[in-house]
Amino acid sequence: MAARGDAPPGAPVDTLLICDDADDALLAALEPVVHRWVAGGQPPPLVLTAREWRTSADTFAIEYADIRASHRVLAGADPWAGIV
């Protein structure tokens, strides 16, 4: 809803982080930022590796369709290349 611009003020913002590796170093670096995000009333981000993202479209087809319909890329490459 937020990406489409029709979310009410203060509505939760779902976030997805697609990364090369979701290792301990990344999670440790994200911890303070995610802590503040969640303390502010937002749901924690979904963190997937690029491989997990590419190989799970068939398993989560409904969720992917919803994400595709209302996503906004904040940084990095468009994650939809090669996803059908």
C-alpha positions in Angstrom: 0.0 0.0 0.0 2.8 2.4 0.9 4.5 1.8 -2.4 1.3 2.6 -4.3 0.8 5.7 -2.3 -2.5 4.8 -0.8 -1.5 3.7 2.7 -3.0 5.6 5.6 -0.6 7.7 7.7 1.3 5.5 10.1 0.5 2.2 8.2 3.1 -0.5 8.4 5.6 -0.6 5.6 6.6 -4.1 4.5 10.3 -4.3 3.3 12.3 -6.9 1.5 16.1 -6.9 1.4 17.6 -9.1 -1.3 21.3 -9.6 -0.7 24.2 -11.7 -2.0 24.7 -13.4 1.3 22.6 -13.4 4.5 25.5 -14.2 6.8 26.3 -13.3 10.4 28.2 -10.1 9.4 25.2 -8.7 7.4 22.7 -9.5 10.2 25.0 -7.9 12.8 25.3 -4.8 10.6 21.5 -4.6 10.2 20.6 -5.2 13.8 20.7 -1.6 15.1 18.8 -0.3 12.1 16.2 -3.1 12.2 15.8 -2.6 16.0 15.0 1.1 15.4 12.6 0.2 12.5 10.7 -2.3 14.6 10.7 0.0 17.7 9.0 2.6 15.4 6.1 0.2 14.8 7.2 -1.3 11.5 7.4 -5.0 10.8 10.9 -6.4 10.5 12.2 -6.7 6.9 12.2 -10.0 5.0 15.8 -10.8 4.2 16.5 -13.2 1.3 19.6 -14.0 -0.7 19.3 -13.4 -4.4 19.3 -17.2 -4.9 16.4 -17.6 -2.5 14.5 -14.8 -4.2 15.0 -16.3 -7.7 14.1 -19.9 -6.6 11.1 -19.3 -4.4 8.7 -17.5 -6.9 6.9 -20.8 -7.6 6.5 -21.5 -3.9 5.2 -18.1 -3.0 3.4 -17.2 -6.2 0.6 -15.2 -4.5 3.0 -13.2 -2.4 5.2 -12.5 -5.4 2.2 -11.3 -7.4 1.3 -8.9 -4.6 4.9 -7.7 -4.3 5.2 -7.2 -8.0 1.9 -5.2 -8.2 3.0 -2.7 -5.6 6.7 -2.7 -5.1 9.1 0.2 -5.2 12.9 -0.4 -5.6 14.7 1.8 -3.1 18.2 0.8 -4.0 20.0 -1.7 -6.2 18.8 -3.5 -9.3 15.2 -4.3 -10.1 14.6 -7.8 -8.5 12.1 -8.8 -11.2 14.6 -9.5 -14.0 14.2 -13.2 -14.8 11.2 -13.8 -12.5 8.0 -14.9 -14.2 
